[in-house]
Amino acid sequence: MYNQLRVTALIAERDEIRYTPAGLPIVNASLQHSSQQTEAGIARLTEFEIPAVAAGELSKRFSQAPLGGLYEFTGFLAKKNRNSRTLVFHIIDFRAAEAAHI
C-alpha cells in the first residue's frame, strides 16, 4: 500500500522547535497551497491549508526556511494522534519550488 504525498506549498505558519520526551526535535507548521487543476476536463481552482510536521534532522533545516517561502514537499499522511480523525502531513523532504512546477 502507498501513502505518499507531493505538494507545492507556502510555509504559512511554523512553531519553534520542540523536543519529544525521547529528545527528537519536531516542528509543527501549516502549509498553504493554491493551484489550478483539471478535473473531468474542467479547470478547477484548488486552495487548502494543511497541518504539517517535520521531525528529526529535517526539523532543523525546516525551521530555518523562510515563512512564505514556496517549496515542494514530499511525505505522507497520518492521524494527528491515535484517537483523532484529523490528518497531518509528515514532511520527509523539501526543496525550493521551481517556477515551472507552480
Residue pairs with C-beta under 8 A, 6 or more apart in sequence:
3 76
3 77
3 78
4 74
4 75
4 76
5 73
5 74
5 75
5 76
5 77
5 89
6 72
6 73
6 74
7 31
7 33
7 50
7 72
7 73
7 89
8 33
8 35
8 70
8 71
8 72
8 73
8 97
8 101
8 102
9 31
9 32
9 33
9 50
9 70
9 71
9 73
10 31
10 32
10 33
10 68
10 69
10 70
10 71
11 29
11 30
11 31
11 65
11 66
11 67
11 68
11 69
11 71
12 29
12 30
12 31
12 32
12 49
12 67
12 68
13 29
13 30
13 67
14 27
14 28
14 29
14 30
14 62
14 63
14 67
15 27
15 28
15 29
16 27
16 63
17 25
17 26
17 27
17 59
17 60
17 63
18 25
18 26
18 27
18 28
19 25
19 26
20 26
24 55
24 56
25 55
25 56
25 57
25 59
25 60
26 53
26 54
26 55
26 59
27 53
27 54
27 55
27 59
27 62
27 63
28 51
28 52
28 53
29 51
29 52
29 53
29 54
29 62
30 49
30 50
30 51
30 52
31 49
31 50
31 52
31 73
31 89
32 47
32 48
32 49
33 46
33 47
33 48
33 49
33 50
34 45
34 46
34 47
35 45
35 46
35 102
36 43
36 44
36 45
36 46
37 43
37 44
37 46
38 44
50 87
50 88
50 89
51 80
51 86
51 87
51 88
51 89
52 73
52 75
52 88
52 89
52 90
52 91
53 88
53 89
53 90
53 91
54 62
54 63
54 91
55 90
58 91
58 92
58 93
58 94
62 91
62 94
65 71
65 94
69 96
70 96
70 97
70 102
71 94
71 95
71 96
71 97
72 94
72 95
72 96
72 97
72 98
72 101
73 89
73 91
73 93
73 94
74 91
74 92
74 93
74 94
75 89
75 90
75 91
75 92
75 93
76 89
76 90
76 92
77 87
77 88
77 89
77 90
78 87
78 88
78 90
79 85
79 86
79 87
79 88
80 86
80 87
80 88
